[in-house]
Amino acid sequence: MSEEPAAVAAARDAADAERYDEAIALFRGHLDRNPEDARAWHGLAGALSGSDRKREALEAANRATALAPENADAHRMRAMALVSLKRFPEAEQAAKRSIQLDGHHPEAHALLGEALKNQRRNSGNDAIRAALALDPVNPVARATAERWGVSARKPGFLTMRLPPERLAWFVYAQRAAIPPAVVLGVLFLLLAGGPSDAVLVGTTVALIAFAVLLSYGIRLAVPHPLGWRAPAAMSIGGGVVTLAAMLAIGAPWKPMLSAAGLTVVIELITWYTTRPAST
């Protein structure tokens, strides 16, 4: 990268000190003589954004990205201008392009989070967390996180202690254990001589509480790239396994059907609480 001209360096210093009018004048004076300087254009876009001149900032950012389409900073400035204009779908694309070119700038992730959250998309939380992970004291990342009430880390006991590949096996083992757990729970209560309604209520409360609490510990640990169909098939499969086991031991029909339905419900709860936010 070539050395930055003195006028541009002075303009950036003025912008950093929030002397935006001075920065804008310096950038424009340089650009009058050097209209093809993409870095000066995206610097001007930042100064204009700081001065709340939103449309002019977008025009400058558009010029920067046209001159340097592979410049991550130019796309980041364009995303900033688009967010300020509440053009969130366009801001999302600009921020994603900036991240694609250079994923190490926290403000690009924060802008992506802002754009996504304003489109009511929960994946904005992940983008904001990515910004905080890169620089937890970055003012833009912190302001965005505070505005949307996003913490730096997803809650979850095991997510802080196990690597993703082990968490994957943990989730699958948990789901495989659900049908026998349901069967054993129902059988235990039946053998204890409890009335049918008490069997069903007790088993339902205990096992759903177990599923929710355990899933909370591992939530968002394992992606489900196949959408809802694969988890739904696994849930129905678990119900079939439970039904077959209860049928094989000659259990009464009401607990048998309820146990199968309960397995499906717990499987779906487990999937829902461990799935990542949609993108």
C-alpha positions in Angstrom: 0.0 0.0 0.0 1.4 3.4 -1.0 2.1 6.1 1.6 -1.0 8.1 2.5 -0.9 11.8 1.3 -0.4 14.4 4.0 -3.8 16.0 3.4 -5.5 12.6 3.8 -3.6 11.8 7.0 -4.5 15.2 8.4 -8.2 14.7 7.4 -8.2 11.3 9.2 -6.7 12.9 12.3 -9.4 15.6 12.2 -12.2 12.9 11.8 -10.7 10.9 14.7 -10.9 14.0 16.8 -14.5 14.5 15.6 -13.7 17.7 13.8 -15.8 16.6 11.0 -16.2 19.9 9.1 -12.4 20.2 9.0 -12.0 16.6 7.9 -14.6 17.0 5.1 -12.9 20.1 3.8 -9.5 18.4 3.7 -10.8 15.3 2.1 -12.7 17.3 -0.6 -9.6 19.4 -1.3 -7.5 16.3 -1.8 -10.2 14.7 -4.0 -10.5 17.7 -6.2 -6.9 17.0 -7.2 -7.1 13.2 -6.9 -10.6 12.1 -7.8 -9.6 8.4 -8.2 -8.3 8.0 -4.6 -10.7 5.4 -3.2 -9.2 5.5 0.3 -9.9 9.3 0.5 -13.5 8.6 -0.8 -14.3 6.1 2.0 -12.5 8.4 4.5 -14.8 11.2 3.3 -17.8 8.9 3.7 -16.8 8.3 7.4 -16.5 12.0 8.1 -19.8 12.7 6.4 -21.4 10.0 8.5 -20.0 11.5 11.6 -21.4 14.9 10.6 -24.8 13.2 10.0 -24.8 14.0 6.3 -26.2 10.6 5.4 -27.0 10.9 1.7 -23.7 12.5 1.0 -21.9 9.8 3.0 -23.6 7.1 0.9 -22.6 8.9 -2.3 -19.0 9.0 -1.2 -19.1 5.4 -0.1 -20.6 4.4 -3.5 -17.7 6.2 -5.2 -15.2 4.4 -3.0 -16.6 0.9 -3.7 -16.8 1.7 -7.4 -13.1 2.7 -7.5 -12.0 -0.2 -5.2 -14.5 -3.0 -5.2 -12.1 -5.2 -3.2 -11.6 -2.7 -0.4 -13.2 -3.9 2.8 -13.2 -0.5 4.4 -15.1 1.1 1.5 -17.9 -1.5 1.9 -17.9 -1.0 5.6 -18.4 2.7 5.2 -21.1 2.0 2.7 -22.9 -0.3 5.2 -22.6 2.5 7.8 -24.2 5.0 5.5 -27.0 2.6 4.5 -27.7 1.7 8.2 -28.1 5.4 9.0 -30.5 5.7 6.1 -32.5 2.7 7.4 -31.9 0.8 4.2 -31.2 -2.4 6.1 -31.3 -5.1 3.4 -28.7 -3.1 1.4 -26.7 -2.5 4.5 -26.7 -6.2 5.2 -25.2 -7.0 1.8 -22.6 -4.3 2.2 -21.5 -5.4 5.6 -21.3 -9.1 4.4 -19.1 -8.0 1.5 -16.8 -6.1 3.9 -16.6 -9.2 6.2 -15.9 -11.4 3.2 -13.0 -9.2 2.2 -11.7 -8.8 5.7 -13.4 -10.6 8.6 -11.3 -9.1 11.3 -12.9 -5.6 11.6 -15.4 -5.6 14.5 -17.4 -2.7 13.2 -18.3 -4.6 10.0 -19.8 -7.4 12.2 -21.6 -4.8 14.4 -23.1 -3.2 11.3 -24.2 -6.5 10.0 -25.8 -7.2 13.4 -27.6 -3.8 13.3 -28.9 -4.5 9.8 -30.1 -8.0 10.7 -31.7 -7.0 14.0 -33.6 -4.2 12.3 -35.0 -6.9 9.9 -36.1 -8.9 12.9 -33.6 -11.6 12.3 -32.1 -13.3 15.3 -28.8 -14.0 13.5 -28.0 -10.4 14.2 -27.2 -11.5 17.7 -24.4 -13.8 16.4 -23.0 -11.0 14.3 -22.9 -8.6 17.3 -21.2 -11.3 19.4 -18.7 -11.8 16.6 -17.9 -8.1 16.8 -17.4 -8.3 20.6 -15.2 -11.4 20.3 -12.9 -9.5 17.9 -12.7 -6.4 20.1 -14.8 -6.3 23.3 -14.1 -2.6 23.9 -14.8 -1.4 20.4 -17.2 1.5 20.9 -19.4 0.6 17.9 -19.6 -3.0 18.9 -20.4 -2.2 22.5 -23.0 0.4 21.6 -24.7 -2.0 19.2 -24.7 -4.8 21.8 -26.1 -2.4 24.5 -28.8 -1.1 22.1 -30.1 -4.6 21.4 -29.4 -6.2 24.8 -26.9 -8.7 23.4 -24.4 -10.3 25.8 -20.9 -11.2 24.7 -21.5 -15.0 25.1 -24.5 -17.2 24.6 -25.6 -18.7 27.9 -24.7 -22.3 28.3 -22.5 -24.3 30.7 -21.0 -26.8 28.3 -20.5 -24.4 25.4 -17.8 -22.7 27.4 -16.0 -26.0 28.2 -16.3 -28.4 25.3 -15.1 -28.0 21.7 -17.8 -28.1 18.9 -16.9 -31.6 17.7 -17.4 -33.1 21.3 -20.6 -31.0 21.7 -21.9 -32.6 18.5 -21.5 -36.1 19.9 -23.0 -35.0 23.2 -26.1 -33.7 21.6 -26.6 -36.8 19.5 -26.0 -39.1 22.5 -28.6 -37.0 24.5 -31.1 -37.4 21.7 -30.5 -41.2 21.4 -31.1 -41.5 25.2 -34.5 -39.9 25.1 -36.6 -42.9 24.0 -35.2 -45.3 26.6 -35.5 -42.6 29.2 -39.1 -42.1 28.5 -39.8 -45.8 28.5 -38.0 -46.4 31.8 -39.7 -43.4 33.4 -43.2 -44.6 32.4 -42.4 -48.1 33.5 -41.0 -47.0 36.8 -44.1 -45.1 37.6 -46.4 -47.9 36.4 -44.6 -50.4 38.6 -44.8 -48.1 41.5 -48.6 -48.5 41.2 -49.4 -44.9 40.5 -52.7 -44.1 38.7 -52.5 -43.6 35.0 -53.0 -39.8 35.1 -50.4 -39.4 37.7 -48.0 -41.5 35.6 -48.5 -39.4 32.6 -48.3 -36.0 34.4 -45.3 -37.0 36.5 -43.4 -38.4 33.6 -44.2 -35.5 31.3 -43.1 -32.8 33.8 -39.9 -34.7 34.9 -38.7 -35.5 31.4 -39.5 -32.2 29.7 -37.8 -30.4 32.6 -34.8 -32.7 32.1 -34.7 -32.0 28.3 -35.0 -28.3 28.7 -32.3 -28.0 31.4 -29.8 -30.2 29.6 -30.5 -28.5 26.3 -30.0 -25.1 28.0 -26.5 -26.2 28.9 -25.6 -27.0 25.3 -27.8 -24.7 23.3 -26.6 -23.4 20.0 -23.7 -25.8 20.1 -24.5 -27.9 17.0 -25.8 -26.6 13.7 -28.6 -28.3 11.8 -27.8 -27.4 8.1 -30.6 -29.6 6.7 -33.3 -27.3 8.1 -36.3 -28.7 10.0 -36.9 -31.9 8.1 -34.0 -33.9 9.5 -34.8 -33.0 13.2 -38.5 -33.7 12.6 -37.6 -37.1 11.2 -35.4 -37.9 14.2 -38.2 -36.8 16.5 -40.7 -39.0 14.8 -38.2 -41.9 14.7 -37.7 -41.5 18.5 -41.5 -41.7 19.0 -41.6 -44.9 16.9 -38.8 -46.5 18.9 -40.6 -45.7 22.2 -43.9 -47.0 20.8 -42.2 -50.2 19.7 -40.5 -50.7 23.1 -43.7 -50.1 25.0 -45.6 -52.4 22.7 -43.0 -55.1 23.2 -43.4 -55.1 27.0 -47.2 -55.1 26.8 -47.7 -51.7 28.4 -51.3 -50.3 28.6 -52.3 -48.4 25.5 -52.8 -45.0 27.1 -49.3 -44.8 28.7 -47.9 -46.4 25.5 -49.3 -43.7 23.2 -48.5 -40.9 25.6 -44.9 -42.1 26.0 -44.5 -42.1 22.2 -45.9 -38.6 22.0 -43.8 -37.4 24.9 -40.7 -38.6 23.1 -41.5 -36.6 20.0 -42.1 -33.5 22.1 -38.9 -33.8 24.1 -36.9 -34.5 20.9 -38.3 -31.3 19.4 -37.6 -29.3 22.5 -34.0 -30.6 22.4 -33.7 -29.6 18.8 -35.2 -26.2 19.2 -33.1 -25.2 22.1 -29.8 -26.5 20.5 -30.4 -25.1 17.1 -28.4 -22.0 15.9 -30.3 -18.8 15.1 -31.6 -18.7 11.5 -29.6 -16.7 9.0 
